[in-house]
Amino acid sequence: MLASSLRRSDAVLFDTHCHLDTDKFDTDRDAVFERAYAAGVMRFLNPAYDLESSRRAAALSVARTDLVSAVGVHPNSAAEWGAEVRAALRQIALDALGRVVAIGEIGLDYHWNVAEPAKQKVVFIEQLALAAELDLPVIIHCREAYDDTLDILEVEWRDRPLVLHSFAGDLQQMQRALDCGFHIGISGPVTYPNAAGTRAVARAVPADRLVIETDSPYLSPQKYRGKRNEPAFVRLVALKIAEVREEMLSDLALYTTRNAMELFRLG
């Protein structure tokens, strides 16, 4: 299936953020991969959001050659953080070396405020330290907290490999991230009618700093809003970005896939 899909597709795509380990895909996970292949999506990265999802994501990446994973504690799960969780994440990453390729998704979330900002910041900084210890890239979750997130990253992670996933900041915040050497991830909201700001970012980000994603099963593109998202739909994200950048889909697919391969050191 993989080889034939490559021949059929005019663009080989990498979904750099999809939660395929979750129970939303338990009934049709194999079919989800097949639909992705048919859409030209050949590579996948499955980030985690707590200890249990880290275990699932790592196991899925060990079982599949086309999927890699990240382990970490999301800011909304910050209450579970402690020395034992840190040690467990470290061991998961070491046990699946080469399949666990990043720490994430980690960061700050001031929208839900499930954990106090002060607690979120401690957990965030300690996971950046874990990433440094393991020499792994970082995947950032940031919601309504871009200035605080960037303030931390400018001190703790400048000029190290990192992607701000599903970027929803403004052009000035994008530039701060670029000045630190970071990548920008664009997902389904770029297709929403009211997402002019996200499209402005997608138009402005340099070609060598852009990656694409779905955040499946969340953030479905406009055509599928209200329904479960899945990696095949990253093609719709790519098509919209190519449109706003006035580029060929095949060109955008080539450099965004290359960027992801380099960012996550996949050769």
Backbone bond lengths (Angstrom), bond angles and torsions (degrees), N, CA, C in turn:
res aa  C-N    CA-C-N  psi(-1)  N-CA   C-N-CA  omega(-1)  CA-C   N-CA-C  phi
1 M - - - 1.464 - - 1.526 111.43 -
2 L 1.329 117.50 -41.91 1.461 121.33 -177.51 1.518 111.35 -60.42
3 A 1.339 117.09 -49.82 1.461 120.29 -176.90 1.525 111.18 -64.39
4 S 1.344 117.05 -43.52 1.456 118.95 -178.33 1.515 111.19 -66.36
5 S 1.346 117.32 -35.26 1.454 119.91 177.50 1.520 110.80 -65.82
6 L 1.322 116.62 -37.78 1.454 119.98 177.70 1.518 110.90 -60.53
7 R 1.332 116.97 -39.15 1.459 119.76 179.91 1.520 111.03 -69.78
8 R 1.339 117.02 -36.17 1.460 120.01 -177.11 1.521 111.96 -74.32
9 S 1.306 116.71 -30.16 1.456 120.07 -170.94 1.514 111.68 -87.04
10 D 1.339 115.46 144.47 1.459 120.07 174.09 1.518 111.10 -93.79
11 A 1.330 118.09 3.65 1.450 121.10 -176.13 1.523 109.43 -156.22
12 V 1.324 116.77 121.45 1.460 121.54 176.70 1.520 108.06 -93.52
13 L 1.322 116.69 118.61 1.451 123.19 -171.32 1.525 111.36 -111.84
14 F 1.335 115.76 154.34 1.463 123.63 178.77 1.523 106.83 -125.00
15 D 1.334 117.14 114.76 1.457 121.65 173.96 1.523 107.47 -85.44
16 T 1.316 116.38 104.61 1.459 121.20 -170.74 1.531 113.79 -86.19
17 H 1.343 117.22 4.70 1.469 118.82 179.77 1.520 108.78 -159.67
18 C 1.330 116.51 97.56 1.458 121.62 178.89 1.525 109.00 -147.44
19 H 1.328 116.09 130.33 1.464 122.26 -175.22 1.534 109.90 -93.69
20 L 1.304 116.03 69.06 1.459 120.97 -174.70 1.519 113.08 -77.54
21 D 1.339 117.49 -9.65 1.459 120.32 177.76 1.521 112.66 -78.87
22 T 1.335 118.68 -13.23 1.454 120.52 -172.82 1.522 111.52 -73.65
23 D 1.347 114.89 163.27 1.467 119.43 -177.66 1.524 112.52 -69.19
24 K 1.323 118.68 -10.80 1.462 121.18 175.74 1.529 111.86 -62.54
25 F 1.337 116.97 -18.63 1.461 121.06 -178.27 1.532 112.83 -113.25
26 D 1.315 116.97 8.89 1.466 119.25 -174.61 1.521 113.40 -64.41
27 T 1.321 117.88 -30.39 1.467 119.66 -174.89 1.525 113.68 -86.17
28 D 1.347 117.85 -17.59 1.476 118.35 -174.63 1.525 112.45 -148.78
29 R 1.322 117.55 31.74 1.467 120.36 -174.50 1.529 111.68 -57.28
30 D 1.328 118.20 -44.42 1.474 120.15 -179.87 1.521 110.99 -61.60
31 A 1.324 117.23 -40.83 1.462 120.58 179.15 1.521 111.05 -66.29
32 V 1.330 117.19 -33.71 1.465 121.27 176.89 1.530 109.92 -61.31
33 F 1.319 116.93 -44.47 1.465 119.75 176.99 1.528 110.94 -63.37
34 E 1.315 117.61 -41.19 1.466 119.99 -179.30 1.528 110.82 -63.30
35 R 1.325 117.29 -41.38 1.466 119.46 178.08 1.529 110.91 -66.15
36 A 1.315 116.28 -35.27 1.466 119.20 176.77 1.521 110.83 -63.71
37 Y 1.336 116.81 -46.50 1.468 119.80 178.46 1.521 110.55 -56.97
38 A 1.331 116.16 -44.09 1.469 120.22 -178.69 1.522 111.95 -62.56
39 A 1.337 117.11 -26.19 1.462 121.76 178.02 1.523 112.35 -90.01
40 G 1.329 117.23 1.93 1.461 120.75 178.91 1.510 114.30 90.76
41 V 1.333 118.40 10.08 1.463 122.11 179.60 1.521 108.33 -92.18
42 M 1.315 116.94 114.01 1.458 121.53 -171.48 1.520 114.06 -116.09
43 R 1.341 116.41 -11.44 1.460 120.92 -178.89 1.521 108.93 -132.45
44 F 1.336 115.68 147.81 1.457 121.63 -175.08 1.527 109.31 -143.32
45 L 1.332 116.26 143.25 1.464 121.13 170.99 1.525 107.79 -125.11
46 N 1.331 115.10 125.49 1.462 122.88 -177.26 1.530 109.40 -107.18
47 P 1.351 119.46 101.51 1.457 120.75 176.39 1.525 111.08 -82.96
48 A 1.315 115.32 162.12 1.460 121.93 179.20 1.515 110.12 -109.20
49 Y 1.350 115.45 171.83 1.462 120.28 179.23 1.527 112.72 -135.51
50 D 1.333 117.82 -6.59 1.457 121.99 173.51 1.530 107.52 -159.31
51 L 1.324 116.79 -175.84 1.456 119.26 -175.67 1.520 111.97 -65.42
52 E 1.316 117.54 -43.93 1.462 119.66 -177.78 1.528 111.41 -65.26
53 S 1.334 117.68 -42.99 1.464 119.37 178.06 1.524 111.03 -68.06
54 S 1.330 117.48 -27.76 1.464 120.01 174.94 1.530 110.52 -63.73
55 R 1.319 115.80 -42.25 1.459 118.98 177.35 1.528 111.09 -63.13
56 R 1.329 116.49 -44.25 1.467 120.01 -179.62 1.525 111.35 -64.87
57 A 1.324 116.32 -45.50 1.465 120.07 -178.05 1.517 110.94 -62.41
58 A 1.323 117.17 -43.79 1.469 120.20 178.67 1.511 111.00 -62.35
59 A 1.327 117.32 -43.41 1.465 120.51 -179.94 1.518 111.06 -62.74
60 L 1.329 117.54 -41.20 1.465 120.21 179.33 1.522 110.82 -64.66
61 S 1.321 117.16 -38.60 1.467 119.53 -179.33 1.526 111.79 -70.96
62 V 1.310 117.53 -29.95 1.465 120.35 175.70 1.525 110.25 -69.55
63 A 1.319 116.62 -32.67 1.461 121.55 -176.47 1.520 113.45 -80.07
64 R 1.347 118.12 -16.49 1.465 121.15 -174.02 1.528 110.21 -128.15
65 T 1.319 116.00 140.39 1.463 119.83 178.98 1.516 112.67 -84.56
66 D 1.341 118.10 -15.95 1.466 120.96 -176.19 1.519 112.76 -98.34
67 L 1.334 117.34 2.17 1.465 121.46 -175.74 1.516 110.13 -130.77
68 V 1.331 115.33 133.93 1.460 121.90 172.19 1.524 107.75 -118.52
69 S 1.323 116.39 171.11 1.460 118.84 -172.48 1.521 111.37 -137.14
70 A 1.334 114.24 168.27 1.456 123.48 171.70 1.520 107.88 -131.21
71 V 1.318 116.75 149.78 1.461 121.62 178.68 1.521 109.09 -121.09
72 G 1.329 115.98 144.79 1.455 119.15 -179.78 1.508 112.47 168.98
73 V 1.323 115.24 175.80 1.457 123.30 -178.98 1.527 109.02 -117.12
74 H 1.305 116.09 115.17 1.460 125.58 177.97 1.538 109.38 -62.20
75 P 1.325 118.74 150.16 1.465 118.93 178.88 1.533 114.06 -58.13
76 N 1.324 117.67 -29.76 1.461 119.00 177.95 1.521 112.47 -73.96
77 S 1.328 117.38 -9.81 1.469 122.47 175.03 1.526 111.41 -108.06
78 A 1.321 116.90 17.47 1.461 120.75 -172.92 1.522 113.28 -59.90
79 A 1.322 117.15 -25.66 1.465 120.11 -177.78 1.525 112.39 -63.20
80 E 1.341 117.52 -23.94 1.465 119.44 -178.58 1.534 112.44 -82.33
81 W 1.335 117.18 -9.90 1.459 120.89 -172.60 1.526 111.71 -68.20
82 G 1.317 115.03 141.29 1.451 122.08 175.47 1.512 109.19 -179.31
83 A 1.308 116.61 -178.29 1.462 121.26 -175.57 1.525 111.73 -60.08
84 E 1.334 117.42 -38.69 1.462 120.05 -178.46 1.519 111.18 -67.88
85 V 1.329 117.36 -40.30 1.471 120.56 178.21 1.521 110.12 -66.69
86 R 1.324 116.89 -42.79 1.466 119.57 177.19 1.523 110.95 -57.83
87 A 1.315 116.77 -46.08 1.461 120.95 -179.68 1.523 110.87 -63.49
88 A 1.333 116.89 -38.95 1.459 120.33 179.94 1.520 111.43 -66.87
89 L 1.333 117.19 -43.05 1.468 120.26 177.54 1.519 110.87 -61.80
90 R 1.310 116.01 -43.61 1.463 120.31 178.63 1.525 110.43 -58.19
91 Q 1.326 116.82 -43.67 1.455 119.95 -178.30 1.527 112.20 -69.07
92 I 1.324 116.77 -39.42 1.467 120.05 176.23 1.523 110.01 -57.97
93 A 1.329 116.20 -46.21 1.466 120.38 -179.45 1.520 111.43 -62.94
94 L 1.315 117.35 -41.48 1.466 120.69 -179.41 1.527 111.28 -69.75
95 D 1.325 116.78 -38.30 1.461 120.30 -179.18 1.524 111.80 -67.78
96 A 1.337 116.69 -28.39 1.467 120.85 -179.15 1.528 110.12 -113.90
97 L 1.299 116.33 38.57 1.466 121.68 -177.94 1.527 110.22 -55.01
98 G 1.322 116.01 129.84 1.453 121.03 -177.39 1.511 113.69 93.11
99 R 1.331 117.16 -20.49 1.463 121.62 175.00 1.532 109.72 -105.52
100 V 1.316 117.68 -38.04 1.469 121.72 166.39 1.525 106.46 -84.54
101 V 1.329 116.99 113.44 1.459 120.89 -170.10 1.528 113.21 -117.01
102 A 1.331 117.69 3.17 1.466 120.32 -178.50 1.525 109.62 -161.36
103 I 1.325 114.78 165.39 1.453 122.47 168.75 1.528 107.30 -104.08
104 G 1.336 116.05 124.06 1.453 119.13 -178.91 1.512 112.81 164.67
105 E 1.318 117.37 163.87 1.436 121.19 7.16 1.522 109.82 -94.78
106 I 1.301 115.71 135.52 1.462 122.56 -177.48 1.525 108.19 -129.75
107 G 1.345 116.18 162.85 1.453 118.28 177.79 1.505 112.24 149.91
108 L 1.351 115.49 -141.67 1.462 122.47 -177.01 1.522 109.77 -132.86
109 D 1.333 116.35 141.91 1.463 122.18 178.21 1.525 108.32 -137.30
110 Y 1.348 116.05 104.65 1.460 121.34 179.90 1.526 111.67 -98.48
111 H 1.317 116.96 4.17 1.467 119.98 177.22 1.522 110.51 -77.23
112 W 1.331 115.31 -53.45 1.465 119.93 -178.36 1.518 112.09 -86.90
113 N 1.336 117.39 -30.58 1.462 121.57 -179.78 1.528 112.36 50.78
114 V 1.331 115.35 42.96 1.462 120.11 176.34 1.524 110.11 -62.25
115 A 1.319 116.66 -37.58 1.468 122.86 174.61 1.524 108.76 -116.95
116 E 1.303 116.25 150.14 1.460 120.63 177.68 1.533 110.07 -60.60
117 P 1.334 118.26 142.62 1.462 120.67 179.23 1.526 113.68 -51.33
118 A 1.316 117.68 -38.86 1.470 119.37 -179.24 1.524 110.97 -62.56
119 K 1.333 116.69 -41.10 1.467 120.98 177.82 1.525 110.26 -66.69
120 Q 1.324 116.47 -43.40 1.468 120.06 178.33 1.525 110.89 -56.95
121 K 1.319 116.95 -42.98 1.464 120.47 -177.41 1.527 111.29 -64.81
122 V 1.326 117.06 -40.92 1.463 119.93 178.15 1.511 110.68 -61.63
123 V 1.339 116.59 -47.82 1.470 120.99 -179.09 1.529 110.42 -63.23
124 F 1.313 116.74 -40.44 1.463 122.54 178.68 1.535 110.42 -60.14
125 I 1.314 116.29 -52.80 1.464 120.32 -176.95 1.526 111.39 -64.28
126 E 1.312 117.85 -38.06 1.462 120.03 179.30 1.528 111.51 -68.52
127 Q 1.320 117.20 -31.57 1.469 118.58 176.63 1.529 111.47 -76.51
128 L 1.314 118.00 -31.08 1.464 119.75 171.07 1.530 109.89 -61.15
129 A 1.317 116.50 -39.33 1.466 120.12 177.45 1.524 110.89 -64.43
130 L 1.325 117.14 -38.65 1.467 120.52 176.64 1.527 110.39 -63.55
131 A 1.323 116.66 -43.17 1.462 120.17 177.95 1.522 110.92 -60.97
132 A 1.324 117.11 -40.73 1.462 120.52 178.12 1.525 110.50 -64.27
133 E 1.331 116.73 -42.06 1.465 120.52 179.18 1.524 111.55 -61.00
134 L 1.334 116.33 -40.35 1.461 121.26 -178.18 1.524 112.76 -88.64
135 D 1.325 117.28 -4.85 1.466 123.46 -177.65 1.531 110.66 55.96
136 L 1.335 115.54 52.45 1.459 121.95 179.99 1.524 110.53 -118.45
137 P 1.328 117.47 147.48 1.466 120.69 171.39 1.526 110.96 -63.91
138 V 1.335 115.45 170.64 1.459 121.85 -176.05 1.529 109.61 -127.00
139 I 1.338 115.28 142.22 1.468 123.21 174.13 1.520 107.12 -113.11
140 I 1.339 116.15 121.61 1.455 122.12 -173.06 1.520 111.74 -102.48
141 H 1.333 114.87 129.16 1.464 122.52 165.28 1.517 107.04 -98.15
142 C 1.325 116.76 128.52 1.459 120.89 177.75 1.523 108.64 -142.74
143 R 1.316 115.78 123.55 1.469 119.63 176.34 1.521 108.60 -135.31
144 E 1.340 114.24 117.18 1.465 122.32 179.59 1.524 111.92 54.46
145 A 1.344 114.85 35.44 1.470 119.77 -177.53 1.520 111.22 -147.70
146 Y 1.317 117.74 29.93 1.463 119.81 -171.69 1.522 113.37 -64.96
147 D 1.302 117.80 -41.30 1.461 118.36 -177.66 1.526 111.29 -65.67
148 D 1.330 117.26 -44.72 1.461 119.70 178.42 1.523 111.10 -65.27
149 T 1.335 116.38 -40.96 1.465 119.97 178.90 1.519 110.77 -60.72
150 L 1.320 116.86 -46.71 1.457 120.57 -178.48 1.525 111.95 -69.94
151 D 1.326 116.94 -33.76 1.471 119.33 175.10 1.525 110.51 -57.91
152 I 1.338 116.52 -42.92 1.468 120.54 178.89 1.521 110.83 -68.76
153 L 1.312 116.97 -46.24 1.459 120.49 -175.49 1.524 112.32 -66.20
154 E 1.323 117.12 -34.98 1.466 119.58 179.09 1.524 111.70 -62.64
155 V 1.312 116.91 -26.65 1.465 121.37 178.10 1.521 111.64 -91.91
156 E 1.337 116.49 -44.41 1.456 121.60 -169.21 1.527 114.43 -92.48
157 W 1.357 118.59 -21.00 1.470 117.77 -168.17 1.519 113.97 -142.84
158 R 1.300 119.04 16.38 1.465 121.48 -178.75 1.527 110.62 -58.33
159 D 1.347 114.95 138.02 1.467 122.95 176.22 1.523 112.87 63.33
160 R 1.322 116.85 26.57 1.460 121.91 172.39 1.522 108.45 -119.13
161 P 1.347 117.94 158.47 1.465 120.21 -173.65 1.527 112.83 -70.34
162 L 1.330 115.62 127.29 1.456 121.19 -174.97 1.521 109.50 -161.90
163 V 1.339 116.22 146.99 1.457 121.71 171.82 1.521 109.20 -126.35
164 L 1.333 115.33 133.12 1.459 121.76 169.99 1.519 106.71 -87.04
165 H 1.329 115.39 102.96 1.460 120.11 -171.11 1.525 111.34 -76.49
166 S 1.331 115.04 146.62 1.468 122.80 179.57 1.530 110.54 45.06
167 F 1.311 114.90 56.25 1.458 121.55 -171.61 1.530 110.95 -60.08
168 A 1.346 115.72 129.65 1.460 121.16 179.42 1.519 111.22 -130.64
169 G 1.321 116.35 18.40 1.455 120.40 177.27 1.518 111.79 -83.48
170 D 1.322 115.50 -177.12 1.457 120.34 -179.90 1.532 110.50 -96.07
171 L 1.314 116.39 -178.24 1.460 120.89 -175.78 1.526 111.82 -65.50
172 Q 1.324 116.94 -36.32 1.464 119.55 178.71 1.527 110.45 -65.85
173 Q 1.317 117.39 -42.71 1.464 120.82 177.96 1.527 110.97 -67.06
174 M 1.326 116.64 -37.12 1.458 119.92 174.00 1.524 110.42 -58.26
175 Q 1.334 116.52 -44.03 1.463 119.19 -177.93 1.521 111.28 -66.13
176 R 1.328 117.45 -37.36 1.469 119.59 175.59 1.529 110.38 -58.87
177 A 1.328 115.88 -42.65 1.465 119.98 178.76 1.522 111.14 -64.71
178 L 1.316 116.50 -43.53 1.464 120.18 179.82 1.525 110.85 -63.85
179 D 1.322 117.28 -37.69 1.463 120.95 179.35 1.525 111.80 -63.43
180 C 1.322 116.51 -23.35 1.467 121.26 176.68 1.525 112.33 -88.39
181 G 1.337 116.76 -3.27 1.450 120.09 -179.83 1.512 114.63 88.87
182 F 1.341 117.83 14.41 1.453 121.24 -173.72 1.531 112.04 -87.02
183 H 1.336 114.95 165.10 1.466 122.66 174.47 1.528 109.66 -100.54
184 I 1.328 114.84 157.86 1.460 123.04 179.44 1.524 108.63 -116.39
185 G 1.338 116.62 125.13 1.456 121.51 176.39 1.518 110.62 -100.30
186 I 1.327 116.69 131.23 1.469 122.45 179.57 1.526 108.37 -116.23
187 S 1.344 115.20 135.54 1.464 120.79 -176.20 1.528 111.09 -128.21
188 G 1.333 116.60 -161.88 1.458 123.18 -172.14 1.513 117.33 -52.10
189 P 1.348 120.29 -36.17 1.458 118.78 -179.06 1.523 115.49 -57.38
190 V 1.323 118.53 -18.51 1.466 119.65 176.55 1.519 111.35 -60.10
191 T 1.339 116.94 -20.60 1.469 121.26 179.90 1.517 113.42 -89.83
192 Y 1.336 119.01 -5.09 1.462 121.18 -174.54 1.527 110.36 -77.69
193 P 1.312 117.65 142.68 1.472 119.90 -178.15 1.523 113.97 -57.20
194 N 1.341 117.21 -33.38 1.469 120.05 -175.97 1.522 113.23 -94.40
195 A 1.348 118.05 15.68 1.466 121.61 -173.72 1.525 111.92 -102.86
196 A 1.317 117.06 45.42 1.470 120.31 -179.52 1.526 111.04 -60.77
197 G 1.331 117.37 -35.83 1.457 120.04 179.90 1.513 112.46 -64.76
198 T 1.325 116.51 -41.33 1.467 120.09 177.81 1.522 110.62 -66.50
199 R 1.305 117.19 -38.46 1.469 119.55 177.50 1.528 110.84 -66.87
200 A 1.336 117.37 -34.81 1.468 119.77 176.10 1.526 110.70 -63.23
201 V 1.322 117.20 -40.53 1.465 120.85 175.81 1.521 110.26 -64.54
202 A 1.330 116.88 -46.14 1.462 120.74 -179.26 1.527 111.17 -60.19
203 R 1.312 116.86 -32.50 1.467 121.23 178.62 1.527 110.95 -74.51
204 A 1.342 117.14 -34.00 1.459 121.09 -170.23 1.524 114.58 -91.45
205 V 1.320 118.18 -26.85 1.458 119.88 -173.95 1.531 109.89 -64.03
206 P 1.319 118.76 134.69 1.469 120.41 178.98 1.525 111.64 -59.60
207 A 1.305 115.65 148.92 1.462 120.75 -175.85 1.520 112.40 -59.43
208 D 1.324 118.00 -30.91 1.460 119.95 -176.63 1.528 113.28 -85.36
209 R 1.350 117.38 4.57 1.473 120.77 179.59 1.528 112.62 -120.80
210 L 1.306 117.95 6.79 1.461 122.00 -173.72 1.523 111.40 -102.76
211 V 1.337 116.61 132.73 1.458 122.46 168.29 1.522 108.11 -130.44
212 I 1.334 116.09 161.01 1.462 120.76 -175.96 1.521 109.51 -122.58
213 E 1.335 115.77 157.79 1.460 120.51 -172.52 1.521 110.10 -161.71
214 T 1.337 115.07 167.60 1.464 120.06 172.94 1.519 113.24 -109.63
215 D 1.334 118.30 -32.70 1.465 122.83 -166.73 1.527 110.58 61.51
216 S 1.321 116.99 29.99 1.470 120.93 177.02 1.525 109.85 -52.40
217 P 1.330 116.71 141.32 1.478 129.77 5.78 1.524 114.00 -89.56
218 Y 1.342 116.65 15.62 1.467 121.53 -175.71 1.529 110.80 -101.00
219 L 1.330 116.74 171.44 1.469 124.70 170.18 1.531 113.08 55.10
220 S 1.313 116.92 48.16 1.468 120.29 178.47 1.524 111.05 -59.89
221 P 1.330 117.39 144.31 1.462 119.77 173.95 1.528 111.65 -59.00
222 Q 1.316 115.95 164.08 1.463 121.81 -173.47 1.526 112.40 -50.73
223 K 1.314 117.71 -42.05 1.467 121.54 -177.23 1.524 112.11 -59.54
224 Y 1.335 116.83 -28.09 1.467 120.99 -175.67 1.527 112.30 -119.50
225 R 1.313 118.29 20.40 1.472 120.22 -178.94 1.519 110.27 -58.61
226 G 1.327 115.32 136.75 1.449 120.88 -176.31 1.509 113.60 90.44
227 K 1.332 117.21 -6.74 1.457 122.34 178.51 1.530 109.17 -115.96
228 R 1.314 115.88 166.01 1.466 120.70 178.74 1.524 110.40 -63.91
229 N 1.301 116.17 132.87 1.453 121.51 174.45 1.526 109.68 -81.66
230 E 1.328 117.45 154.90 1.456 121.33 176.02 1.526 109.30 -153.82
231 P 1.336 118.45 161.34 1.470 120.96 -171.29 1.515 115.33 -57.90
232 A 1.322 119.38 -29.54 1.465 119.72 178.08 1.521 111.50 -54.91
233 F 1.342 116.74 -29.13 1.458 120.35 -175.62 1.527 112.73 -77.23
234 V 1.326 117.85 -5.08 1.459 118.33 175.24 1.527 110.34 -63.81
235 R 1.317 116.66 -21.72 1.467 120.02 175.15 1.532 110.67 -62.80
236 L 1.337 117.76 -36.63 1.463 121.01 177.95 1.522 111.02 -67.86
237 V 1.332 116.04 -36.96 1.462 120.28 174.24 1.522 110.03 -61.63
238 A 1.335 115.61 -46.95 1.466 120.25 -179.36 1.526 111.44 -62.87
239 L 1.318 116.80 -40.61 1.464 120.16 -179.96 1.531 111.44 -62.84
240 K 1.331 116.94 -42.37 1.467 119.42 179.82 1.530 110.85 -66.95
241 I 1.332 116.87 -41.69 1.469 119.16 179.35 1.525 110.05 -64.95
242 A 1.323 116.94 -42.58 1.468 119.80 177.60 1.529 110.64 -60.18
243 E 1.324 116.21 -37.75 1.467 120.11 178.79 1.521 111.14 -63.42
244 V 1.337 117.16 -48.25 1.467 118.85 -176.05 1.523 111.41 -72.56
245 R 1.336 117.37 -24.57 1.465 120.71 177.75 1.525 112.14 -90.57
246 E 1.336 116.41 -5.42 1.464 122.74 -178.69 1.525 110.38 56.98
247 E 1.337 114.28 51.44 1.459 122.21 -179.79 1.518 110.25 -125.06
248 M 1.329 115.04 164.12 1.457 120.47 171.88 1.526 109.11 -76.87
249 L 1.321 116.06 141.41 1.461 120.03 177.00 1.523 111.00 -56.59
250 S 1.321 117.24 -41.07 1.462 120.35 -178.24 1.527 111.60 -61.96
251 D 1.337 117.51 -36.70 1.460 120.43 178.67 1.521 110.83 -69.41
252 L 1.341 116.33 -45.47 1.458 119.86 179.10 1.521 111.10 -62.22
253 A 1.325 116.74 -40.87 1.465 120.25 178.30 1.521 110.85 -61.42
254 L 1.315 116.34 -41.29 1.462 120.48 -178.06 1.525 110.80 -61.69
255 Y 1.330 117.62 -49.70 1.464 117.22 -174.20 1.521 112.84 -80.16
256 T 1.332 119.11 -30.67 1.465 118.11 177.46 1.523 111.32 -70.28
257 T 1.321 117.32 -36.08 1.463 119.97 175.68 1.519 110.46 -67.46
258 R 1.317 116.95 -42.78 1.466 120.36 176.73 1.527 111.00 -60.73
259 N 1.325 116.80 -43.49 1.470 120.11 178.68 1.523 111.07 -58.40
260 A 1.328 116.60 -45.13 1.461 120.48 -178.58 1.523 111.18 -65.71
261 M 1.309 116.58 -41.22 1.463 120.02 178.71 1.534 110.97 -61.29
262 E 1.326 116.02 -41.64 1.464 119.81 179.26 1.522 111.90 -71.65
263 L 1.351 116.48 -43.20 1.462 120.29 -178.96 1.533 111.38 -58.63
264 F 1.331 115.49 -43.33 1.464 119.68 -176.88 1.539 112.92 -98.34
265 R 1.347 115.54 12.26 1.470 123.00 171.02 1.521 111.52 56.14
266 L 1.325 115.00 50.59 1.461 121.00 -177.32 1.520 113.07 -98.45
267 G 1.315 118.04 2.11 1.459 120.11 173.51 1.519 112.50 82.36
